[in-house]
């Protein structure tokens, strides 16, 4: 017996994955999504009767044995590579969606790598042909005839765009060609130009994927309908009148009402019974007594509060402990490498959490804790315990904030890249504030010269004229000679008036305690600010905020210090 063909759509964000399914189902998927981007794997079943209707005149209905296509619509944003990995490994065949006008983009490349890694056969949908300059829309005409009826310049433009993509794909070791020109489907990937907006090329896409599945995947689609179900949890949410329910994809076997099932959680596996099975039909849920692979269904069951999206599910027709062990082994594969210190992140599902971790890892952001659920009082306390102010923040994807706390920044968004963008803005602001605080706490750096013929007092304290050669001299600045601290600027005067600081080019009178002219200093001596190693290292951290003059003084201070102490300030 043949089951439905599990088909995943992958590709770059905004290249039209959901729009293709929209056109086929004549529904509106993307409008319900935050930011109009699909952000969790969802399953959409296309029955063979629908496919035959759309492909009328292209497919021989008597030769088709498969039951239809079960589409998994996967997110296109970079953050969701792990979700796409699950979709890619679960799928029998994939559709790589590419905007024919934009070509190969970052997530296109990533999708190709995932498909190759999972050895998933795929075809390519070249979307948005309607945006080719001069394209004449003919939705009721079969694609090949449609293309031939376009003007020569449009046909040339289409071929140029198509073969530009063919060239890029060849760099990945992929040989591709327009579907009607393919001679050997085992060696060449089929490309179907189409428009999800007008529907042009959609019948040909379904024809090619159905034909390839029928021809090459028939053996893989055979299954025992009486074997226990295996599936994956896609979503879990409250349904009015049903309580907590799970949306799952059954990819093997059969599931029935009252079956015992085992489901993975982050703690221990849940063993429960199926209370009800439902399938979405337009706006209503339809009751089912049983469901066979491959299908996307909703299940109601007791004790599933700890179940989260992405978890495996198995029917238990044998020893329950053995099935629990199998589930535990699968869950153990979901591991996060975290840091000893860093920020706290929260998300609504395993897939979302993995996606957020991926995006933050790419930006070298440390993560101390990553977990599922709304931001809690415990999360706030943990964030508050860190000494590093840049880690006093909690990011939440598709979850609720805890009550507002002035000490801890909480950032929550329903679009993952908006969340990361706001965090980066906050991070930059924190860094700037830290730099300002550091600069205020650090001593000013300067290079001064003892002026000739301007010694007013020899000692206790020395009073003399100084010239500020570079930097800023401030009352209280410690001064060094030959790498050793000898005195400090106790007070400065300019034309008899007390001043707090003197900048480059100024000549002022200064009192220098603890030294004697002739013994410790002499006329025309050059003195520098004396810094501790810790102060010097702090200056290095904020070097981007320093002037070239300050950088030069710091470089000279380090050179002088390292003559006496090699490695000083490194």
C-alpha positions in Angstrom: 0.0 0.0 0.0 1.3 3.5 -0.9 1.1 6.4 1.4 1.1 10.2 0.6 4.4 11.6 -0.5 5.9 13.8 2.2 7.1 16.9 0.4 9.0 19.8 2.0 9.4 23.3 0.5 12.8 25.0 1.3 14.6 28.1 0.2 15.4 31.7 1.0 13.1 34.0 2.9 10.4 35.7 0.7 11.1 33.5 -2.3 7.5 32.2 -2.2 7.3 28.9 -0.4 4.0 29.5 1.4 2.6 31.4 -1.6 3.0 28.3 -3.8 0.9 26.2 -1.3 -1.5 29.1 -1.0 -2.1 29.0 -4.8 -2.6 25.3 -4.7 -5.0 25.3 -1.7 -6.5 28.6 -2.5 -6.0 29.6 1.1 -4.2 32.4 2.9 -1.3 31.0 4.9 1.1 33.9 5.1 -1.4 36.6 6.2 -1.8 34.8 9.6 2.0 34.8 10.2 3.9 37.5 12.1 6.0 39.4 9.6 4.3 37.3 6.8 7.0 34.6 7.2 6.1 31.0 8.2 7.9 30.4 11.5 7.1 26.8 12.4 6.9 23.7 10.3 3.3 23.1 9.2 1.7 20.3 7.1 -0.7 20.8 4.3 -2.3 17.8 2.6 -3.1 17.9 -1.1 -5.3 15.0 -2.2 -4.7 13.2 -5.4 -8.1 14.3 -6.7 -7.0 18.0 -6.3 -3.7 17.2 -8.1 -5.5 15.5 -11.0 -7.8 18.4 -11.3 -5.0 21.0 -11.4 -2.9 18.8 -13.7 -5.8 17.9 -16.1 -4.2 17.3 -19.5 -0.7 16.8 -18.1 -1.1 13.6 -16.0 -2.6 10.2 -16.9 -4.9 9.7 -13.9 -5.1 5.9 -14.5 -1.3 5.6 -14.0 -1.2 7.4 -10.7 -1.1 5.1 -7.6 0.1 7.5 -4.9 -2.5 9.0 -2.5 -1.4 12.6 -2.8 1.2 15.1 -1.4 1.7 16.1 2.2 3.5 19.4 2.1 5.7 20.5 5.0 6.1 24.3 4.7 9.4 25.1 6.3 10.7 28.6 7.3 13.2 30.2 5.0 15.0 32.5 7.4 18.6 31.6 8.3 17.7 31.1 12.0 15.6 28.0 11.2 18.2 25.7 9.7 17.5 23.1 12.4 13.8 23.1 11.6 14.6 22.8 7.9 16.9 19.9 8.8 14.0 18.1 10.4 11.8 18.9 7.4 14.6 17.7 5.0 15.2 14.4 6.8 11.5 13.7 7.1 10.7 14.4 3.5 10.5 11.9 0.6 11.1 14.7 -1.9 11.7 18.4 -1.7 10.9 21.6 -3.7 13.7 24.1 -3.6 12.1 27.5 -4.2 14.2 30.1 -5.9 13.2 33.6 -6.9 14.2 33.6 -10.6 15.0 37.3 -10.4 17.2 37.1 -7.3 18.8 33.8 -7.9 20.9 31.8 -5.3 20.8 33.5 -1.8 22.3 32.5 1.6 19.4 30.3 2.7 19.2 28.8 -0.8 22.8 27.6 -0.3 22.0 26.3 3.2 18.9 24.5 1.9 21.0 22.8 -0.8 23.5 21.6 1.8 20.7 20.2 4.0 19.1 18.4 1.1 22.5 16.9 0.0 23.3 15.9 3.7 20.0 14.1 4.0 20.2 12.7 0.4 16.7 14.1 -0.2 15.7 14.1 -3.9 14.4 17.5 -5.0 13.1 19.6 -7.9 13.5 23.4 -8.2 10.6 25.9 -8.5 11.8 29.1 -10.2 9.2 31.5 -8.8 8.1 35.0 -9.8 8.3 34.7 -13.6 5.5 37.3 -13.6 8.0 39.9 -12.5 10.2 39.4 -15.6 10.1 42.6 -17.6 7.5 42.3 -20.4 6.0 39.0 -19.2 2.5 38.4 -20.5 0.3 36.6 -18.0 -1.5 33.5 -19.4 -2.7 31.5 -16.4 -4.9 29.2 -18.4 -2.2 28.2 -20.9 0.2 25.3 -20.2 3.6 26.6 -19.3 5.7 25.4 -22.3 3.2 26.8 -24.8 2.9 30.0 -22.6 6.7 30.5 -22.8 6.7 30.0 -26.6 4.0 32.7 -26.9 6.0 35.3 -25.0 8.0 37.8 -27.0 11.6 36.9 -28.1 13.1 39.4 -25.6 11.1 37.8 -22.7 12.1 34.3 -23.7 15.7 35.4 -23.9 15.5 37.1 -20.4 13.9 33.9 -19.0 16.6 31.7 -20.4 19.4 34.1 -19.2 18.0 34.1 -15.6 17.4 30.3 -15.7 20.9 29.5 -17.0 22.6 31.9 -14.6 21.0 29.8 -11.8 22.1 26.6 -13.6 25.7 27.9 -13.5 25.5 28.7 -9.8 24.0 25.3 -9.0 26.9 23.6 -10.9 29.3 25.1 -8.3 27.4 22.9 -5.8 27.9 19.8 -8.0 24.3 20.0 -9.2 23.3 19.5 -12.8 20.0 21.2 -13.5 17.8 22.0 -16.5 14.3 23.2 -17.4 11.9 20.3 -16.8 10.8 19.9 -20.4 14.4 19.7 -21.5 15.6 17.0 -19.0 16.8 13.8 -20.7 17.8 11.8 -17.6 15.8 12.5 -14.4 18.3 10.4 -12.4 21.2 12.7 -13.2 19.6 16.1 -13.8 17.5 18.2 -11.4 14.2 19.5 -12.9 13.5 23.2 -12.8 10.0 24.5 -13.2 9.5 28.2 -13.9 6.3 29.4 -12.3 4.4 32.2 -10.6 2.8 31.6 -7.3 0.9 34.9 -7.8 -0.8 34.0 -11.2 -0.7 30.2 -11.0 1.4 29.8 -14.1 3.6 26.7 -13.9 1.8 25.3 -10.8 0.2 22.4 -12.8 3.6 21.6 -14.2 5.2 21.7 -10.7 2.7 19.2 -9.4 3.0 17.0 -12.5 6.8 16.8 -12.2 6.8 16.0 -8.5 4.0 13.5 -8.7 5.6 11.8 -11.7 9.0 11.6 -10.1 7.6 10.2 -6.8 5.5 7.7 -8.8 8.5 6.6 -10.9 11.4 6.6 -8.4 9.9 6.5 -4.9 7.2 3.9 -5.1 9.2 1.3 -3.0 9.8 3.9 -0.3 6.1 4.8 -0.1 5.0 1.3 0.6 4.1 0.8 4.2 2.3 -1.5 6.6 -0.9 0.3 7.6 -1.3 -1.9 10.7 2.1 -1.1 12.2 2.2 1.4 15.1 2.4 5.1 14.3 5.5 7.1 14.3 5.3 10.9 14.1 6.6 14.3 15.1 4.9 17.0 17.1 4.5 20.2 15.2 2.5 22.3 17.6 0.7 22.0 20.9 -2.1 24.4 21.9 -5.5 24.6 23.5 -8.5 23.9 21.3 -12.0 25.1 22.4 -14.0 22.1 23.7 -11.0 19.7 23.4 -8.4 21.0 25.8 -4.7 20.7 25.1 -4.1 19.1 21.6 -1.0 18.2 19.5 -0.6 18.8 15.8 1.5 16.0 14.5 2.8 14.5 11.3 2.4 10.7 11.1 5.1 9.5 8.8 4.8 5.8 9.5 2.0 3.3 10.4 -1.5 3.9 11.7 -2.8 5.6 14.8 -6.3 5.0 16.3 -8.5 6.4 19.1 -7.6 4.7 22.4 -4.1 3.7 21.2 -1.3 4.0 23.8 1.3 6.4 22.6 4.7 7.5 24.0 5.8 11.2 23.5 9.1 12.8 24.2 9.6 15.7 26.6 12.6 17.5 28.0 12.1 15.5 31.2 10.9 11.9 30.8 8.7 10.5 28.1 4.9 10.8 28.5 2.8 7.6 28.2 -0.9 8.4 27.4 -3.9 7.3 25.3 -5.3 8.9 22.3 -8.7 10.6 23.2 -9.5 11.9 19.8 -8.1 12.3 16.3 -9.1 15.3 14.1 -8.3 16.6 10.7 -8.7 20.2 9.5 -11.4 20.6 6.8 -11.6 24.2 5.8 -12.6 26.0 9.0 -13.8 23.0 11.0 -12.2 20.0 12.6 -13.5 16.6 11.5 -13.5 13.6 13.8 -11.5 10.5 12.8 -11.4 7.1 14.3 -8.0 6.3 12.9 -5.4 7.9 10.6 -2.7 6.4 8.4 0.7 7.8 7.2 1.4 10.2 5.8 -0.9 12.7 7.3 -1.0 15.8 9.4 -3.6 15.4 12.2 -4.6 16.9 15.6 -4.7 14.6 18.6 -6.2 15.2 22.0 -4.8 13.3 25.0 -4.3 13.7 28.8 -1.0 14.5 30.4 0.7 16.3 27.5 1.5 19.5 29.3 5.3 19.0 29.1 5.2 18.1 25.4 6.8 20.7 23.2 7.0 21.1 19.4 9.7 19.0 17.7 9.3 16.0 20.0 9.0 12.4 18.6 5.8 10.3 19.1 5.4 6.5 18.8 2.6 4.0 19.2 3.3 1.4 21.9 2.1 -2.0 20.6 5.0 -3.7 22.3 6.8 -3.3 25.6 6.2 0.3 26.8 9.6 0.5 28.5 11.3 -0.4 25.3 9.4 2.3 23.4 10.2 4.9 26.1 13.9 4.0 25.8 13.7 4.6 22.0 12.0 8.0 22.6 14.6 9.0 25.2 17.4 8.2 22.8 15.9 10.5 20.2 15.4 13.3 22.7 19.0 13.0 23.9 20.0 14.1 20.4 18.5 17.6 21.1 21.4 19.1 23.0 22.5 22.7 23.4 26.1 23.7 24.1 25.9 26.6 26.5 28.4 28.9 28.1 29.3 29.4 31.7 28.2 33.0 31.5 26.0 34.8 29.0 22.5 35.9 28.2 19.3 34.0 28.9 17.0 33.1 26.0 13.5 31.7 25.9 11.3 30.4 23.0 8.0 28.6 22.4 9.4 25.4 20.9 12.6 23.4 20.5 12.9 24.4 16.8 12.5 28.1 17.6 15.1 27.8 20.4 17.6 26.0 18.1 17.0 28.7 15.5 17.6 31.5 18.0 20.7 29.8 19.3 22.1 29.4 15.8 21.6 33.1 15.0 23.2 34.2 18.2 26.1 31.8 17.8 26.8 33.2 14.3 27.2 36.6 16.0 29.5 35.2 18.8 26.9 36.0 21.5 27.3 33.9 24.7 24.3 32.0 26.0 24.1 30.9 29.6 20.6 29.4 29.6 18.2 28.4 26.9 14.7 27.0 27.7 11.1 26.6 26.5 8.3 28.8 27.9 7.4 32.3 29.1 10.0 34.4 31.0 9.7 33.5 34.7 10.7 35.0 38.0 13.5 32.4 38.2 14.9 33.7 34.8 14.9 37.3 36.1 16.7 36.2 39.3 19.4 34.3 37.3 19.9 37.2 34.9 20.3 39.6 37.9 22.9 37.3 39.5 25.4 37.9 36.7 28.1 40.6 37.3 28.4 41.5 33.6 25.9 44.2 32.8 25.9 43.2 29.1 24.3 39.9 30.2 21.5 41.4 32.2 19.0 40.8 29.4 16.5 38.0 28.5 15.5 37.4 24.9 12.1 35.8 24.3 10.8 34.5 21.0 7.1 34.1 20.8 6.7 34.1 24.6 5.4 36.5 27.2 7.5 38.8 29.4 7.6 38.6 33.2 6.4 41.8 35.1 8.7 44.8 34.2 11.9 44.9 36.2 14.2 47.9 35.9 17.4 45.9 36.5 16.8 43.3 33.7 16.0 44.1 30.1 13.4 41.8 28.6 13.1 41.8 24.8 10.3 39.7 23.3 9.2 39.5 19.6 7.2 37.3 17.3 9.6 37.6 14.4 13.0 36.1 15.3 15.2 38.5 13.3 13.4 41.5 14.8 14.2 40.1 18.2 17.9 39.8 17.4 18.0 43.3 15.8 16.5 44.9 18.9 19.0 43.0 21.1 21.9 44.2 19.0 20.7 47.8 19.3 20.4 47.4 23.1 23.9 45.7 23.2 25.4 48.6 21.2 23.8 51.1 23.6 25.1 49.2 26.6 28.6 49.1 25.1 28.6 52.9 24.5 27.4 53.5 28.1 30.1 51.2 29.5 32.7 53.0 27.4 31.6 56.4 28.8 31.7 55.1 32.4 35.2 53.6 31.8 36.5 56.9 30.3 35.2 58.9 33.2 36.8 56.6 35.7 40.2 56.5 33.9 43.0 59.0 34.5 43.8 61.4 31.7 47.0 60.7 29.7 49.6 63.3 28.9 53.2 64.0 27.9 54.7 67.1 29.5 58.1 68.9 29.5 59.7 70.7 32.5 60.3 74.2 31.0 63.8 75.7 31.0 64.3 78.8 33.2 60.9 78.4 34.9 61.9 76.7 38.2 60.2 78.7 40.9 60.8 76.3 43.8 63.4 73.5 44.1 61.4 71.2 46.5 58.6 70.6 49.0 56.9 70.9 46.5 58.6 71.7 43.3 56.9 74.6 41.6 57.9 74.9 37.9 56.6 75.7 34.5 55.4 72.8 32.4 54.5 72.6 28.7 51.8 70.1 27.7 53.3 68.4 24.6 50.3 66.1 24.0 47.2 64.9 25.8 45.6 66.5 28.8 47.3 67.3 32.1 44.9 67.2 35.1 45.3 68.0 38.7 45.9 64.7 40.4 47.7 63.1 37.4 50.4 60.7 38.5 53.7 61.2 36.5 56.5 58.8 35.7 60.1 59.1 34.5 61.9 56.1 33.0 58.9 53.9 33.8 58.8 54.7 37.5 56.3 56.9 39.3 58.1 60.0 40.8 55.3 62.5 41.6 51.9 63.8 40.7 50.4 67.2 39.6 49.1 68.5 42.8 47.9 71.9 41.4 48.1 74.0 38.3 47.9 77.7 37.7 47.6 79.8 34.6 48.5 83.5 35.0 47.9 83.3 38.7 44.5 81.5 38.4 44.0 78.0 39.6 43.0 75.6 36.7 41.7 72.0 36.7 43.3 70.9 33.4 45.7 72.0 30.7 45.7 70.7 27.1 48.4 70.3 24.4 50.2 73.6 23.7 49.5 75.2 27.0 52.3 76.4 29.3 51.3 76.5 33.0 52.8 76.5 36.5 52.5 73.2 38.4 53.3 72.0 41.9 55.0 68.6 42.0 55.3 67.1 45.6 57.8 64.6 46.8 60.7 65.4 44.5 63.7 67.7 44.2 65.0 69.6 41.2 68.5 68.3 40.3 68.0 65.0 42.1 64.7 63.6 40.6 64.1 66.0 37.7 65.9 68.6 35.7 64.9 71.3 33.2 63.6 70.0 29.8 62.9 66.5 31.3 60.0 64.7 29.5 57.4 63.1 31.9 54.4 60.8 31.0 51.3 59.9 32.9 51.8 56.9 35.1 49.2 54.1 34.6 48.6 50.8 36.3 48.4 47.7 34.1 44.7 47.5 34.8 44.1 51.1 33.7 46.1 50.5 30.5 44.1 47.3 29.7 40.9 49.3 30.2 42.1 51.9 27.8 42.8 49.1 25.2 39.2 47.9 25.5 37.9 51.3 24.5 40.6 52.2 22.0 38.0 52.8 19.3 36.8 55.8 21.3 40.3 57.4 21.7 42.0 60.1 19.6 45.1 59.3 17.7 47.0 61.6 20.1 45.8 59.5 23.1 46.7 56.3 21.3 50.3 57.6 20.6 50.8 58.5 24.3 49.5 55.1 25.5 51.8 53.3 23.0 54.8 55.3 24.4 53.8 54.6 28.0 53.7 50.8 27.2 57.1 51.0 25.5 58.7 52.7 28.6 57.0 50.3 31.0 58.0 47.2 29.1 61.7 48.1 29.3 61.5 47.4 33.0 58.7 44.8 32.9 58.5 42.8 29.7 54.8 41.8 28.9 53.5 44.8 30.9 49.8 45.5 30.0 49.5 42.7 27.5 
